[in-house]
Amino acid sequence: MIYMISYDLHSPTQNRENVENDIKSFGTWCKYLTTTFLISTSSDLNAVSNKCISHLDGNDTMIISKVTKPIKGWLSQEQWDWISKNLQ
């Protein structure tokens, strides 16, 4: 399963390192934008959500969505290669 995770962290704590470590812990990942990742995992949406929101503050935001074909965008070849390899 491929999920897109996008977030915004706000003061006072901005736990960026903890949030990104949680996202990366699911295994294969690719960072596309400053605060947007794609992850490939066998975990379900609830498991991903529960772990990824554990370091958010009340004024932070995050959205997690399943990614399916087709997918379009303006990305580097390396990013498209990751998508092609992981989104089957």
LINFEN-V515346 format. One record per pair of residues at least 24 apart in sequence whose ideal C-beta (glycine too) atoms are under 10 Angstrom apart, sorted by the first residue. I is the first residue (numbers start at 1). J is the second residue. Records with the same first field share a line. If there is no record, write none. Layout:
I->J + J
//
This chain:
1->26 + 39 + 40 + 41 + 42 + 43 + 44 + 45 + 48 + 66 + 67 + 68 + 86 + 87
2->28 + 30 + 38 + 39 + 40 + 41 + 65 + 66 + 67 + 68 + 69 + 71 + 82 + 83 + 86 + 87 + 88
3->29 + 37 + 38 + 39 + 40 + 41 + 43 + 44 + 45 + 48 + 49 + 52 + 64 + 65 + 66 + 67
4->32 + 36 + 37 + 38 + 39 + 63 + 64 + 65 + 66 + 67 + 71
5->29 + 31 + 35 + 36 + 37 + 38 + 39 + 48 + 49 + 52 + 62 + 63 + 64 + 65
6->32 + 33 + 34 + 35 + 36 + 37 + 61 + 62 + 63 + 64 + 65
7->34 + 35 + 36 + 37 + 52 + 53 + 56 + 60 + 61 + 62 + 63 + 64
8->34 + 35 + 56 + 59 + 60 + 61 + 62 + 63
9->35 + 55 + 56 + 57 + 59 + 60 + 61 + 62
10->56 + 57 + 58 + 59 + 60 + 61
11->57 + 59 + 60
12->57 + 59
13->55 + 56 + 57 + 59 + 60
14->55 + 57 + 60
15->54 + 55 + 56 + 57 + 60
16->55
17->55
18->54 + 55 + 56
19->52 + 53 + 54 + 55 + 56 + 60 + 62
20->52 + 55
21->55
22->48 + 50 + 51 + 52 + 53 + 54 + 55 + 56
23->48 + 51 + 52 + 62 + 64
25->51 + 52
26->51 + 52
27->86
28->82 + 85 + 86
29->82 + 86
30->75 + 76 + 78 + 79 + 81 + 82 + 83 + 85 + 86
31->79
32->73 + 75 + 76 + 79 + 82 + 83
33->75
35->61 + 62
36->63
37->64
38->67 + 71 + 79 + 82 + 83 + 86 + 87
39->64 + 67 + 86
40->67 + 82 + 83 + 85 + 86 + 87 + 88
41->86
//
